[in-house]
Amino acid sequence: MNKSFLELSDKQWNLIQELMDWDLPLQRGTPRSDLRKVWNSILYILTRGCRWIDLPRDLTRYVPRSTTHKWLKQLQEAHIYDKVLSAQRACNREKST
């Protein structure tokens, strides 16, 4: 079975940005990762059910796996991850009815 991955559309990304109404952790040292790439990386791992090491190394589209894991933990702790997934599910339900 071919599991192709579609990156976030502009509409999906705008919804995520609206839902991420939290203060980002302070930026120190290395510049902050592009959050759209972070979300694409997280969704790639979770929708494909693959191992972290299998995340593509294409840094024009994704962030490194250690960065992806760090952000996933932060988003889960801030309850942003759950909020975004719930909103996406609600949008999908509306489309199907």
N, C-alpha and C positions, 0 to 999 in steps of 0.2 A: 504494500500500500504506500503510495507516494504522499507524504505529508508536506505539502508546500506551505511555506509561511508567508503571510501577507503582513507587511509592516503597517503600523498605524496610519490611518488616513488622516487628513487634516481635520475632519470633523471629529473623529475619535480623539485626536490629540487635544483639540480645543476643549472637549468635555473633560478630559483628564486634568488639564490645566485649571479649569474652573473648580474641580473637586479638590485640588491640592492647595487648599487655603490654609497653609501652615507655614510657620517660620522655618526656613531651611536651616540646617545646622551651620554654624559659623564656618566660613571658608578660611582655611589656613594652608599655607604652602602651595601644593599643587592646585592649579585651576579646577573649578568644579566641572564635573562631567555634564555633557549635554543630556538633559533629562529625557528628551524624546528618545535618544539612543538607549538610555538606561531602561526605559519602559519597553522598547522593542526587544532588548536583550532579555529582560525578565519574562516577557510574554513568549519569546522564542523557546526558552527553556521549559516553561510550564505547559505550553500548548503542544509541544513536540514530545514531552516526557523523556527528554534525553538527559545525559549526565552534564555536569557543569563543564567538563573538559571538552564536550562536543559543541560548545558555543562557537560559531564561526569567528575567525580572527580578523574579519574585515572591519577595521576600525573606522571606516567611513560610514558604517551602518550600525555597528554595535560597540559596546564598551567591553573591556576585559572581564573575564569571569569573576575575578576577585572584586572588582568594582560593582558588578551586577549583584553579587551576593551581599555585599555591604549595603547597597541601596535597598535591596529587597527586605533585609532585616530592619532597616530604619523605617521604611514605609509600613511594614507590618506593625512595628512598635508604636507608630504614630496613628495607626488605624486608617491610614490613607488607602492602603492596598485593598482592604475590605470595602471601603466606601466606593472605590473606583469599580471593583468587580461587581458590586451590587447594582450600581448605576448602569453598567454595560449590560447586565442581565435584564434589567428593566427595559432598556432600549430594545434589546432583542425580542423580548416578549411583546412589546408594542408593535414591532414590525411584523411579527408572525400572526397577529390577530387582525 
